Amino acid sequence: MYNDDDPDDQEDWKIEHHIHTAVCPYCRKTIFDDTPRCPFCGQYLTSRQLMGSGHGWQLFGVIMLFLALAIFLLTWLLSPPW
């Protein structure tokens, strides 16, 4: 684990209580969202990096899965019997 500059910072408490957390884009660990550097991997972070943590792609994938399932069911139900 990377030693943070401020040893009195209560990162673990903040993470456990879900107080403004984000995911580090480098190591994928949950961190406090206004920290300038990830306490786990030591990479410097910007607020833009923390906002775009990949949730949009996950939502897009789920929507595409349901869309494909709906198209499959509609074509199966509307196809003539052989």
SEDREN-103595 format. One record per residue (C-alpha): residue number from 0; residue in three letters; chain; x, y, z. Coordinates in Angstrom, 1 decimal, padded with zeros to 4 digits. Layout:
N
<node k="NUM" r="ALA" c="A" c1="X" c2="Y" c3="Z"/>
...
! end
This chain:
82
<node k="0" r="MET" c="A" c1="000.0" c2="000.0" c3="000.0"/>
<node k="1" r="TYR" c="A" c1="001.2" c2="003.5" c3="-000.8"/>
<node k="2" r="ASN" c="A" c1="001.9" c2="005.8" c3="002.1"/>
<node k="3" r="ASP" c="A" c1="-000.1" c2="008.9" c3="001.8"/>
<node k="4" r="ASP" c="A" c1="001.3" c2="012.3" c3="002.7"/>
<node k="5" r="ASP" c="A" c1="-001.3" c2="012.8" c3="005.4"/>
<node k="6" r="PRO" c="A" c1="-001.2" c2="009.9" c3="007.9"/>
<node k="7" r="ASP" c="A" c1="-004.1" c2="011.4" c3="009.9"/>
<node k="8" r="ASP" c="A" c1="-006.4" c2="011.3" c3="006.9"/>
<node k="9" r="GLN" c="A" c1="-009.3" c2="008.9" c3="007.6"/>
<node k="10" r="GLU" c="A" c1="-009.6" c2="007.5" c3="004.1"/>
<node k="11" r="ASP" c="A" c1="-010.7" c2="004.0" c3="005.3"/>
<node k="12" r="TRP" c="A" c1="-013.5" c2="005.5" c3="007.3"/>
<node k="13" r="LYS" c="A" c1="-014.7" c2="007.7" c3="004.4"/>
<node k="14" r="ILE" c="A" c1="-014.6" c2="004.7" c3="002.1"/>
<node k="15" r="GLU" c="A" c1="-016.5" c2="002.4" c3="004.5"/>
<node k="16" r="HIS" c="A" c1="-019.2" c2="005.1" c3="004.9"/>
<node k="17" r="HIS" c="A" c1="-019.5" c2="005.8" c3="001.2"/>
<node k="18" r="ILE" c="A" c1="-018.8" c2="009.5" c3="001.6"/>
<node k="19" r="HIS" c="A" c1="-018.0" c2="010.9" c3="-001.9"/>
<node k="20" r="THR" c="A" c1="-016.0" c2="008.0" c3="-003.2"/>
<node k="21" r="ALA" c="A" c1="-014.8" c2="007.3" c3="-006.7"/>
<node k="22" r="VAL" c="A" c1="-012.7" c2="004.6" c3="-008.5"/>
<node k="23" r="CYS" c="A" c1="-009.1" c2="005.2" c3="-009.2"/>
<node k="24" r="PRO" c="A" c1="-008.7" c2="004.9" c3="-013.0"/>
<node k="25" r="TYR" c="A" c1="-005.2" c2="003.3" c3="-012.6"/>
<node k="26" r="CYS" c="A" c1="-005.6" c2="000.7" c3="-009.9"/>
<node k="27" r="ARG" c="A" c1="-009.4" c2="000.4" c3="-009.8"/>
<node k="28" r="LYS" c="A" c1="-009.6" c2="000.8" c3="-006.0"/>
<node k="29" r="THR" c="A" c1="-012.2" c2="002.9" c3="-004.2"/>
<node k="30" r="ILE" c="A" c1="-010.9" c2="006.2" c3="-003.1"/>
<node k="31" r="PHE" c="A" c1="-012.1" c2="009.5" c3="-001.7"/>
<node k="32" r="ASP" c="A" c1="-013.1" c2="011.7" c3="-004.7"/>
<node k="33" r="ASP" c="A" c1="-011.2" c2="014.9" c3="-003.8"/>
<node k="34" r="THR" c="A" c1="-007.8" c2="013.3" c3="-003.1"/>
<node k="35" r="PRO" c="A" c1="-005.1" c2="014.7" c3="-005.4"/>
<node k="36" r="ARG" c="A" c1="-003.3" c2="011.3" c3="-005.4"/>
<node k="37" r="CYS" c="A" c1="-004.4" c2="007.7" c3="-005.0"/>
<node k="38" r="PRO" c="A" c1="-003.4" c2="006.4" c3="-001.6"/>
<node k="39" r="PHE" c="A" c1="-003.0" c2="002.9" c3="-003.1"/>
<node k="40" r="CYS" c="A" c1="-001.0" c2="003.3" c3="-006.3"/>
<node k="41" r="GLY" c="A" c1="000.3" c2="006.9" c3="-005.8"/>
<node k="42" r="GLN" c="A" c1="-000.9" c2="008.2" c3="-009.2"/>
<node k="43" r="TYR" c="A" c1="-001.9" c2="011.9" c3="-009.3"/>
<node k="44" r="LEU" c="A" c1="-005.5" c2="012.3" c3="-010.2"/>
<node k="45" r="THR" c="A" c1="-007.8" c2="015.0" c3="-011.7"/>
<node k="46" r="SER" c="A" c1="-011.5" c2="015.5" c3="-011.0"/>
<node k="47" r="ARG" c="A" c1="-012.1" c2="014.7" c3="-014.7"/>
<node k="48" r="GLN" c="A" c1="-010.4" c2="011.3" c3="-014.4"/>
<node k="49" r="LEU" c="A" c1="-012.5" c2="010.5" c3="-011.4"/>
<node k="50" r="MET" c="A" c1="-015.8" c2="011.5" c3="-012.9"/>
<node k="51" r="GLY" c="A" c1="-015.3" c2="009.3" c3="-016.0"/>
<node k="52" r="SER" c="A" c1="-014.8" c2="006.0" c3="-014.1"/>
<node k="53" r="GLY" c="A" c1="-016.4" c2="003.7" c3="-016.7"/>
<node k="54" r="HIS" c="A" c1="-020.0" c2="003.6" c3="-015.5"/>
<node k="55" r="GLY" c="A" c1="-021.3" c2="004.8" c3="-018.9"/>
<node k="56" r="TRP" c="A" c1="-019.8" c2="001.9" c3="-020.7"/>
<node k="57" r="GLN" c="A" c1="-021.4" c2="-000.6" c3="-018.3"/>
<node k="58" r="LEU" c="A" c1="-024.8" c2="001.0" c3="-018.7"/>
<node k="59" r="PHE" c="A" c1="-024.3" c2="000.9" c3="-022.5"/>
<node k="60" r="GLY" c="A" c1="-023.5" c2="-002.8" c3="-022.4"/>
<node k="61" r="VAL" c="A" c1="-026.5" c2="-003.6" c3="-020.3"/>
<node k="62" r="ILE" c="A" c1="-028.8" c2="-001.7" c3="-022.6"/>
<node k="63" r="MET" c="A" c1="-027.3" c2="-003.4" c3="-025.7"/>
<node k="64" r="LEU" c="A" c1="-027.8" c2="-006.8" c3="-024.1"/>
<node k="65" r="PHE" c="A" c1="-031.5" c2="-006.1" c3="-023.4"/>
<node k="66" r="LEU" c="A" c1="-032.0" c2="-004.7" c3="-026.9"/>
<node k="67" r="ALA" c="A" c1="-030.5" c2="-007.8" c3="-028.5"/>
<node k="68" r="LEU" c="A" c1="-032.7" c2="-010.1" c3="-026.3"/>
<node k="69" r="ALA" c="A" c1="-035.8" c2="-008.1" c3="-027.2"/>
<node k="70" r="ILE" c="A" c1="-035.0" c2="-008.3" c3="-031.0"/>
<node k="71" r="PHE" c="A" c1="-034.4" c2="-012.1" c3="-030.6"/>
<node k="72" r="LEU" c="A" c1="-037.7" c2="-012.6" c3="-028.8"/>
<node k="73" r="LEU" c="A" c1="-039.7" c2="-010.5" c3="-031.3"/>
<node k="74" r="THR" c="A" c1="-038.3" c2="-012.3" c3="-034.3"/>
<node k="75" r="TRP" c="A" c1="-038.9" c2="-015.7" c3="-032.7"/>
<node k="76" r="LEU" c="A" c1="-042.5" c2="-014.8" c3="-031.7"/>
<node k="77" r="LEU" c="A" c1="-043.4" c2="-013.2" c3="-035.1"/>
<node k="78" r="SER" c="A" c1="-041.7" c2="-015.9" c3="-037.3"/>
<node k="79" r="PRO" c="A" c1="-044.1" c2="-018.3" c3="-039.0"/>
<node k="80" r="PRO" c="A" c1="-044.2" c2="-021.9" c3="-037.8"/>
<node k="81" r="TRP" c="A" c1="-042.1" c2="-024.3" c3="-039.9"/>
! end
